[in-house]
């Protein structure tokens, strides 16, 4: 199975971290501002940015995410010199979508120009391991249809969640002060506000698309593995869930990022790499020409580099994508892989290792080999 082409798209509206700090709903304490700057994000593009709290219920519009995904898919087809008629299967992977149902693939099929009878599939809620999971699904399809070509679209449009939850915030406490609060309910509420601030400044929006087939020049997916919930409740380290507000037609949104995520990311990716590479782990890690590692945050990237012995230069594109676009959730890995391929020259047999980790709690590891 070959990744034949990769493409990406971002919204038109660009926001710097400094700009968002200046327009944030409340004045942030110096310690919280420093937490924001330590995330490693200088810039991001957003579909949905609200500079003031909404006074009335507003139905979110799907046009932004549809436009973004269509642009990425159209570019991927053009790069592969293909049309929609050449595609036998269409897969979308995503977290957020203004529609809970129907799914993203249903919204995109006719907008991209597919025949309404095209085989398609939605993979929702996988977060940062969405691209490897989509490749696993595509591999199964291609095993049964070896001459087919598949189009994969991964959306990382998180602003529908994270830009809206901070509207109207009047104050945010530093993490040290929060930890000293004796009342559990009060402490958890203040921590929830702090997490919402970090998510607001960490995540950006983007969409990626890939054409995948059994033949063609490009990177061959040699092996793909995943590990999920080694501890039965590890999924509680990071999640987004609905909450009831006790009013007709009203739901709340609750999102959480645990301080354990960097350590869990290192642990889970280590387990995934061991399963992927087994006895050849040390030699393959050393031989890999490049790495594509999910853009959790600057701290997490540095933690994984130290844990797995990844040279700084081999991780450059992951840091670049984080800095320029923010955390793109499931779209981060194809964004990084596209940049890796564009910025480097590869020879027959060169290896790229791809690592995803995050909500689930899951990690994936993929071995890619360049073939002419």
Buried (B, 14 or more C-beta within 10 A) or exposed (E): BBBBBBBBBBBEBBBEBEEBBEEBBEEBBEBBBEBBBEBBBBBBBBBBBBEEEEEEEEEBEBEBBBBBBBBBBBBBBEBBEBEBEBBBBBBBBBBBBBEEEEBBBBBBBEBBBBEEEBBBBBBBBBBBBBBBBBBBBBBEBBEEBEEBBBBBBBBBBBBBBBBBBBEEBEEBBBBEEBEEBEEEEEBEEBBBBBBBBBBBBBBBBBBBBBBBBBEBEBBBBEEBBBBBEEEEEBBBBBBBEEEEEEEEEEEEBEBBBBEBBBBBBBBBBBBBBBBBBEEEBEEBBEEBBBBBBBBBBBBBBBBBBEBBEBEEEBBBBBBBBBBBBBBBBBBBBBBBBBBBBEEBEBEEEBBBBBBBBBBBBBBBBBBBBBBE
